[in-house]
Amino acid sequence: MAQAKTQTIDSATNKSQTPEPAVLNGAELLIRTLKDIKVDTIFGYPGGAVLPIYDALFDEHDINHVLIRHEQAGAHAADGYARATGKAGVVLVTSGPGGTNTVTGIATAAMDSIPLVVFTGQVPTELIGNDAFQEADIVGITRPITKHNYLVKDVNNLEQVVREAFHVATSGRPGPVLVDLPKDMLNTECRYSGLKKISIPSYKPTEEGHATQISKAAQLLSEAKKPLIYAGGGAVLGEAWEELTAMAERLNIPVTTTLMGLGGFPESKPQSVGMLGMHGTYYANMAMTECDVLLAVGARFDDRVTGRLDGFSPHSKKIHIDIDPSNIGKNVPVDIPIVGDVKKVLPSIDRQATKPDTEKWWDTINTWKREHPLKVPDSETTIKPQLMIERISHYTNGEAIVVTDVGQHQMWAAQHYTFNYPRSFLSSGGLGTMGYGFPAAMGAAFGCPDRTVVCITGDGGFQMTAYELATAVEYEVPLKIAIMNNECLGMVRQWQELFFNKRYSHSILKKGNPDFVKLAESYGAVGLRATNPKEMDEVLEQAMAINDGPVVMDFKVEEHENCYPMVPSGAALNEMVEGDE
Amino acid sequence: MKQTNNVTKEKTVEKHTLSVLVSYNLNALSRIIGIFSGKGFEIDSISFGSGKKSDLARITITTHGDVQIIEQITKQLNKIIDVVKVNDLTYDSFVDRELALIKVTATRSSRSEIMQIAQVFRAKVIDISPEKLTIEVTGNRDKVNAFIGMLYPFGVDEVARTGSVALKREFDGNV
């Protein structure tokens, strides 16, 4: 992948131009290697085991260290930075609790294939296993949630390990990598070598697709009557949006994206049928059910996408392009598997395919679109959540980086914001981590200072990581935080209403919720509130004009609004419920 | 609407022997075991030892599952950064051996009968005392099972088994 090359191969070019002493300690070596890899931002929190690294950072001007207020948020911030920029996000925390606090953030990144490199301090080598102060077996703990992890036992391997970590995190199917650094490694003298090429003999991701398979896929698409492209997070992570758009437009094939694929294909193009799945559009889910040839591009047939498996796209021949072979045939049998980088495989298919006759198919789809559009309910008195998203889309011209938390607001944001640009919708899709949104938005803002970043969150999720307001204020991050405040855990409440007899067990937050305006103000941030559509417009206008720090917008929305369409769990995609009319 | 059921999988459970070449480190071994425990796959036996080069280890895993599960196991093992190669020997001709030590009750009256059975299986008596015999047997899993089965009537006290180790056959049998 492109970013892998810039981060690993560049490193050799400026090998000898810095006249620093060749002998350094491990901590200095680490920083020097990070600079060489062109790391510009680290999200971190100091502690005993990493003090040597913090000492080396004290005089460092090329790397911007962001002091987050909790390590979980640090991992989410690095994740948001990675999703927005395509570069690896970097986290630096101390041993024991510092490491364990990052676990949720690492698991979130692992599920969505996000490149992270997490550096954890560790107790000195001779104390490992002794239950030393702030000791935790973080390599053991994170083994199932990292693509790879390392415990550095010899300082002479440190530079190699750091370079490998970035290479592994950003290449192939990206993912988080953890490097555990015992304190004595950081204090030991060693030599910086400026290694050139990173090569791991046992790790060679397949990037070029198999030629025969590509020809077969092209032929199948050319002969299709009702083709559909289903693009997932891989289309965004693999930076294949241009190739995907070119192919879909030339062949005039409808494109549906997953939650993670949003922005991978511009939603304003006529070929877009929006998002599919549990809260996907009627027409995307119907197209999936009715299509005769399905081209899956960097998507993994997640259960939120497929619904009941035996009713999933039952009439289609399936082509699946994925860089990770283990994704192919995992949930759904595939007729033409293609292991490879979507950015390389798509143009090869495009070159060989001829435009299929899709006129009738488009008539059907356009009828579905006309008869079953996404609805924004009308109200003058209360703020409808769907309207809130639409107004945010309006005030940001659809050009913002939208970062969500998890729940109803996430689904409404996915449905009602018009995504035309890649790396512009950041959300915890796989793990569904509440508390992700706000710190990830902050990370995205550090990565892309020229873009407007809006965090759309809920009153529940925001409170899980709201303490990061301190960081956002300290670094004057111009972040727009829009809280969809329905005074409850909306998605839990919705399921309880629909499937548990309206028994709202522990899902109502009304009594304990803070005054979000005052909360913001107590940190020195701007807090604004709106309770009706007119006020909402005023608040949004005001917020968009503030560029020297975070703004918290408390939008009191309709409490009992449910998110539709909805495919109930256990139902097939075409058995979706379209909501109360 | 007519729906074709396109998710029918081959459900026949088969035994598979996987030979995995991996960098010799405990993190790699833990990751391999973790794939099985974390993703709900089965291990019937696993053996671990150094390979031709000292920095590589060969792990032999016997497992079972339907075609789709075995395919996932192979792919998931291949995904581990330290794994150099995964060979599913089941589709090749291969040799596999297991070693077992069996401690069996042997009285004066039963001792010679046990030793006769051991001879049939080409097993060796490696320890002897007035009441016990310890016998070493090598062979594939079925042979070892059969031998232990034959000893049960006499009273098997303890068994230690290595699990299978396996290599692909070079000669494919065609002349």
Interface residues (C-beta under 8 A of the other chain):
Chain A: V139 G140 R143 P144 K147 H148 N149 Y150 L151 V168 I200 P201 S202 Y203 L309 D310 G311 F312 S313 P314 H315 D324 P325 S326 G329 K330 V332 P333 N574
Chain B: M1 Q3 T4 N5 N6 V7 K9 V22 S23 N27 S30 R31 G34 G38 Q68 E71 Q72 K75 Q76 N78 K79 I81 D82 V83 V84
